[in-house]
Amino acid sequence: MQISSIRLFIELAKVGSFTRTAEHFNLSKSNVSKQIHSLENELGVRLLQRTSRTVRLTEEGKHYLERAIELEKMFDDVQGLFRRKEDQIQGKVTVGMSQIIAEQIFLPNFAEFCKRYPNIEIELNSQDRYIDLINEGVDCFIRTGELKDSNLVYRPLGRLRRLTCATPDYLEKHGVPQSLDDLSQHKLIQFSPNPKGFEYVKNNQTLYLPMPSTFSTNSGQTLIKAGERGLGIIQITELAVNTQLKQGKLLEILPNVSLKPIELSLLYPNRKNIPQRVQAVMNWLQDIVGESVMK
């Protein structure tokens, strides 16, 4: 016995019409008739007395209607245990993201999240490394970069614009490069694990220009700090150095040299039976990240 058939029967008893019941549930009249007939066969009694113009409840149908209404309410109450209103959703959700995204997007919006979902606790894992969601017990993770052979489910969030920049003092000392040819007189701080040179896009192809380098790092924060100390030119997302650019601590150079944007994706282990607290956090992350990135 399915709850959908019970709901059909309750509505049919209420309106007394197969046609109107079918319209209410956006079903065909024959589909409704078939489900009611199956319900009667399962119960072993006739619930309805049908004529060409009317539909009336039998005595058995009247008794069953009372219990059917109780069953529907019980079912809705049970469903409600796991489908709460926003301020009633509770529990802990473990989220992973880079430190830069945590500082620039997550934290500035978190107070508003707490007002909306006061009973959800977020455990934040903000590290610039790959996270094994399943083995590390992470509910969802904002992945930076292209997805390669991922067995996880994901939602595309957008792209981060990248740029080239350096400090005013560095540029005063070494000059402001006007073209790629000028970069031979400059130092580049590389972002590992795959430093290949100065990156640029030409004819939709990513190319690398060899140039002198001071050192390389696999930390986005270290890259920024090195750039702020005037140790060389850095290539990084605009989001990561937005504050430094506004304060004049870093200046964008070679604005006409395009860089490949960085893809952002929200990864999670499974698309089925996602707890309501996790779904709420993922929807919120998708909204706040979407407001800060390129589409």
Backbone torsions as a table, in degrees:
resi	resn	phi	psi	omega
1	MET	NA	124.7	-176.7
2	GLN	-104.5	146.2	-179.8
3	ILE	-63.0	-29.7	179.6
4	SER	-63.0	-39.1	178.5
5	SER	-68.2	-37.3	178.0
6	ILE	-64.3	-41.9	178.9
7	ARG	-64.1	-39.7	177.2
8	LEU	-60.7	-45.2	-178.9
9	PHE	-62.6	-43.4	-179.7
10	ILE	-61.8	-44.0	180.0
11	GLU	-66.5	-40.6	179.7
12	LEU	-63.5	-41.0	177.2
13	ALA	-64.9	-31.7	-178.0
14	LYS	-73.5	-46.3	-173.6
15	VAL	-98.2	-18.6	177.9
16	GLY	66.4	31.1	-177.8
17	SER	-152.4	127.0	175.7
18	PHE	-66.8	-37.5	-178.8
19	THR	-63.3	-48.4	-179.3
20	ARG	-68.1	-34.8	176.2
21	THR	-64.5	-42.6	179.0
22	ALA	-62.4	-41.7	179.2
23	GLU	-65.1	-38.1	-178.3
24	HIS	-62.9	-39.0	-177.8
25	PHE	-99.8	5.9	-179.9
26	ASN	57.3	44.8	178.4
27	LEU	-120.4	167.3	173.9
28	SER	-79.5	154.6	179.3
29	LYS	-61.0	-38.1	-178.9
30	SER	-67.5	-34.5	178.3
31	ASN	-64.5	-44.3	178.2
32	VAL	-61.8	-46.2	-179.5
33	SER	-60.2	-39.7	-178.9
34	LYS	-65.9	-42.6	-179.3
35	GLN	-67.2	-38.5	178.5
36	ILE	-67.5	-40.1	178.7
37	HIS	-63.1	-41.2	178.3
38	SER	-64.5	-37.4	179.1
39	LEU	-64.7	-42.9	178.9
40	GLU	-64.2	-41.0	178.6
41	ASN	-64.7	-37.5	-179.6
42	GLU	-67.5	-37.6	-179.7
43	LEU	-82.1	-23.6	-179.4
44	GLY	78.7	21.3	178.1
45	VAL	-140.5	159.5	174.2
46	ARG	-90.7	122.0	-177.9
47	LEU	-91.8	-27.1	-173.4
48	LEU	-128.5	146.0	172.8
49	GLN	-107.4	113.7	-173.7
50	ARG	-103.8	137.9	168.0
51	THR	-128.9	179.5	-178.8
52	SER	-66.8	-21.0	-175.5
53	ARG	-118.4	-24.7	-173.7
54	THR	-132.0	160.2	173.8
55	VAL	-130.3	120.7	-178.5
56	ARG	-126.0	151.3	178.0
57	LEU	-78.7	137.9	169.8
58	THR	-78.0	174.5	177.3
59	GLU	-60.6	-41.3	176.8
60	GLU	-63.8	-36.6	179.6
61	GLY	-65.0	-37.6	179.0
62	LYS	-65.0	-43.4	178.7
63	HIS	-64.7	-42.3	-178.2
64	TYR	-67.1	-34.7	180.0
65	LEU	-58.9	-42.3	179.5
66	GLU	-59.6	-45.7	-179.6
67	ARG	-71.8	-34.2	-179.5
68	ALA	-63.1	-40.5	178.2
69	ILE	-63.9	-39.4	177.2
70	GLU	-65.1	-42.1	179.3
71	LEU	-63.2	-42.1	179.5
72	GLU	-61.4	-43.6	179.8
73	LYS	-65.2	-42.3	178.6
74	MET	-61.5	-42.6	-179.9
75	PHE	-62.7	-45.5	-179.6
76	ASP	-64.5	-35.9	178.5
77	ASP	-65.5	-42.3	178.9
78	VAL	-64.7	-43.6	177.6
79	GLN	-60.8	-35.2	-178.6
80	GLY	-66.6	-20.1	177.0
81	LEU	-61.6	-29.2	-175.9
82	PHE	-114.6	0.9	177.8
83	ARG	-127.3	73.7	-175.3
84	ARG	-88.7	165.2	171.4
85	LYS	-66.6	162.3	-173.8
86	GLU	-54.3	-44.3	-176.0
87	ASP	-77.9	-1.9	179.0
88	GLN	-106.3	-11.5	179.0
89	ILE	-68.1	132.8	-176.9
90	GLN	-140.7	164.1	179.0
91	GLY	124.4	174.6	-178.3
92	LYS	-103.1	139.7	177.6
93	VAL	-126.6	126.9	179.6
94	THR	-96.8	123.5	-174.0
95	VAL	-124.5	139.1	177.0
96	GLY	-116.4	143.9	176.8
97	MET	-167.8	166.0	177.4
98	SER	-70.3	159.3	-179.3
99	GLN	-62.8	-36.6	-179.3
100	ILE	-64.4	-45.2	179.1
101	ILE	-66.2	-37.0	177.6
102	ALA	-61.1	-44.3	-176.4
103	GLU	-75.8	-39.0	-172.1
104	GLN	-90.3	-26.4	-176.3
105	ILE	-119.6	-51.1	-174.2
106	PHE	-63.8	-58.0	-173.3
107	LEU	-63.3	-41.6	179.3
108	PRO	-62.0	-21.3	-177.8
109	ASN	-106.6	-3.0	-170.4
110	PHE	-70.3	-32.8	179.6
111	ALA	-60.8	-39.3	179.0
112	GLU	-67.3	-36.6	176.9
113	PHE	-62.0	-42.0	-178.6
114	CYS	-62.9	-34.9	177.0
115	LYS	-67.5	-38.4	-177.2
116	ARG	-76.9	-38.5	-178.8
117	TYR	-127.8	74.8	-174.0
118	PRO	-66.1	-17.6	-175.5
119	ASN	-106.9	9.7	175.6
120	ILE	-100.0	129.6	176.1
121	GLU	-105.4	128.7	178.7
122	ILE	-106.2	125.8	171.7
123	GLU	-99.2	113.6	-172.5
124	LEU	-97.3	126.2	175.4
125	ASN	-110.2	98.3	-175.5
126	SER	-111.2	90.7	178.8
127	GLN	-135.5	144.8	179.1
128	ASP	-86.1	65.0	178.6
129	ARG	-153.3	166.2	176.4
130	TYR	-69.7	136.1	179.8
131	ILE	-114.0	129.2	175.1
132	ASP	-85.1	98.7	-172.9
133	LEU	-55.8	-47.9	-173.3
134	ILE	-70.3	-50.7	-176.8
135	ASN	-71.7	-25.9	-179.5
136	GLU	-97.9	0.8	176.0
137	GLY	68.5	34.7	179.9
138	VAL	-95.2	131.2	-177.1
139	ASP	-76.2	-38.6	178.4
140	CYS	-156.5	158.9	-172.2
141	PHE	-148.3	131.2	175.0
142	ILE	-87.3	109.5	-176.6
143	ARG	-92.3	132.2	177.0
144	THR	-100.9	125.4	-179.9
145	GLY	107.4	174.1	-178.3
146	GLU	-69.0	145.9	176.5
147	LEU	-87.8	128.9	180.0
148	LYS	-123.8	113.9	175.6
149	ASP	54.0	42.5	179.5
150	SER	-84.8	130.8	176.4
151	ASN	-89.1	2.0	-178.5
152	LEU	-88.8	161.4	174.3
153	VAL	-83.8	146.4	-179.1
154	TYR	-146.7	156.9	172.5
155	ARG	-118.4	126.2	174.6
156	PRO	-68.8	133.2	-177.6
157	LEU	-105.4	-21.4	-177.1
158	GLY	135.4	-164.2	-177.6
159	ARG	-133.0	148.4	177.6
160	LEU	-100.8	126.2	176.3
161	ARG	-68.9	140.3	177.8
162	ARG	-115.6	153.5	-178.8
163	LEU	-148.2	171.2	177.4
164	THR	-111.8	134.9	-177.3
165	CYS	-151.5	168.1	178.1
166	ALA	-159.7	170.6	-179.2
167	THR	-80.6	155.6	175.7
168	PRO	-57.2	-40.0	-179.3
169	ASP	-64.4	-42.7	179.0
170	TYR	-61.9	-44.3	-177.5
171	LEU	-68.9	-32.7	177.2
172	GLU	-67.4	-36.3	-177.8
173	LYS	-78.1	-40.6	-173.5
174	HIS	-106.4	-7.8	-178.0
175	GLY	90.2	156.2	179.4
176	VAL	-93.0	116.5	-179.8
177	PRO	-66.7	134.7	179.8
178	GLN	-103.2	-15.6	-179.5
179	SER	-153.4	172.5	178.7
180	LEU	-62.4	-29.7	-179.0
181	ASP	-64.1	-27.1	-178.1
182	ASP	-76.1	-13.1	-172.4
183	LEU	-71.0	-14.8	178.8
184	SER	-65.1	-18.2	179.9
185	GLN	-95.9	9.7	-175.1
186	HIS	-123.9	166.6	176.8
187	LYS	-109.1	140.2	179.4
188	LEU	-114.5	133.0	171.5
189	ILE	-92.7	114.9	-173.0
190	GLN	-85.7	145.9	171.8
191	PHE	-102.6	113.1	-179.4
192	SER	-83.8	173.3	21.5
193	PRO	-87.1	-3.1	-175.9
194	ASN	-126.2	67.1	177.6
195	PRO	-68.6	123.9	-177.5
196	LYS	-125.7	-4.0	-176.6
197	GLY	124.0	-166.8	-180.0
198	PHE	-76.0	122.4	-175.9
199	GLU	-89.2	141.2	172.8
200	TYR	-156.3	161.7	-178.5
201	VAL	-113.0	130.6	176.9
202	LYS	-138.4	126.5	-178.5
203	ASN	53.8	43.8	178.5
204	ASN	63.3	19.0	178.2
205	GLN	-120.2	133.0	178.8
206	THR	-81.6	124.1	-178.6
207	LEU	-122.6	162.0	-179.6
208	TYR	-130.3	129.3	179.3
209	LEU	-103.6	118.6	177.9
210	PRO	-61.5	134.6	176.3
211	MET	-154.1	159.1	-179.3
212	PRO	-57.7	144.9	-178.7
213	SER	-133.6	142.7	177.0
214	THR	-81.9	-49.7	175.7
215	PHE	-167.2	174.9	177.9
216	SER	-127.2	156.6	-180.0
217	THR	-147.5	151.8	176.3
218	ASN	-101.7	12.2	-179.9
219	SER	-111.5	124.6	177.6
220	GLY	-62.8	-39.2	-179.9
221	GLN	-66.0	-41.3	178.3
222	THR	-64.8	-38.8	177.5
223	LEU	-58.5	-45.0	179.8
224	ILE	-64.8	-45.7	-178.8
225	LYS	-61.1	-40.7	178.3
226	ALA	-64.7	-40.2	177.1
227	GLY	-64.1	-40.7	179.6
228	GLU	-64.8	-27.6	179.8
229	ARG	-84.8	2.2	176.5
230	GLY	75.5	27.1	-177.8
231	LEU	-83.4	-8.0	179.0
232	GLY	159.6	-172.1	179.0
233	ILE	-86.2	141.1	176.0
234	ILE	-124.4	151.1	173.7
235	GLN	-118.2	120.9	-170.3
236	ILE	-155.9	169.9	178.2
237	THR	-72.0	146.4	177.4
238	GLU	-61.3	-35.0	179.1
239	LEU	-58.5	-40.6	-174.6
240	ALA	-67.9	-29.4	-175.8
241	VAL	-119.3	22.2	-178.1
242	ASN	-57.1	-43.7	-179.3
243	THR	-65.6	-45.2	-179.2
244	GLN	-63.0	-36.6	178.5
245	LEU	-67.5	-42.4	179.3
246	LYS	-65.2	-35.3	-178.5
247	GLN	-84.4	-5.9	179.5
248	GLY	79.8	9.1	178.8
249	LYS	-73.3	-28.6	173.9
250	LEU	-127.3	147.8	179.2
251	LEU	-124.2	136.3	177.1
252	GLU	-73.4	137.4	176.6
253	ILE	-126.3	161.1	-179.1
254	LEU	48.2	53.4	-177.2
255	PRO	-64.6	-19.1	-179.7
256	ASN	-87.3	-3.6	176.8
257	VAL	-93.7	112.7	-174.3
258	SER	-78.1	145.2	172.9
259	LEU	-119.1	150.2	179.2
260	LYS	-71.0	125.6	177.8
261	PRO	-63.1	157.8	178.7
262	ILE	-98.7	127.7	179.2
263	GLU	-75.2	141.4	173.8
264	LEU	-118.3	134.5	179.5
265	SER	-137.3	146.5	175.2
266	LEU	-101.6	112.0	-177.2
267	LEU	-100.0	145.3	174.9
268	TYR	-153.3	155.4	-169.3
269	PRO	-66.2	-37.1	-170.8
270	ASN	-151.7	142.8	-179.8
271	ARG	-88.3	-8.0	-176.5
272	LYS	-101.1	145.0	174.1
273	ASN	52.7	45.0	178.0
274	ILE	-75.7	126.4	178.3
275	PRO	-55.7	147.3	-175.9
276	GLN	-61.2	-34.2	179.5
277	ARG	-65.9	-38.3	179.1
278	VAL	-70.8	-41.3	178.3
279	GLN	-61.0	-40.0	179.9
280	ALA	-63.7	-43.6	179.9
281	VAL	-65.9	-42.9	-179.1
282	MET	-64.8	-40.9	178.1
283	ASN	-63.6	-39.7	178.9
284	TRP	-65.8	-44.5	178.7
285	LEU	-61.0	-41.7	179.3
286	GLN	-61.6	-39.2	-179.7
287	ASP	-68.0	-48.6	-173.5
288	ILE	-73.8	-34.5	176.7
289	VAL	-69.8	-39.2	-179.9
290	GLY	-60.5	-28.3	179.0
291	GLU	-77.7	-11.7	-173.3
292	SER	-114.1	-0.9	-173.6
293	VAL	-126.1	171.0	174.3
294	MET	-75.6	147.0	178.1
295	LYS	-87.1	NA	NA
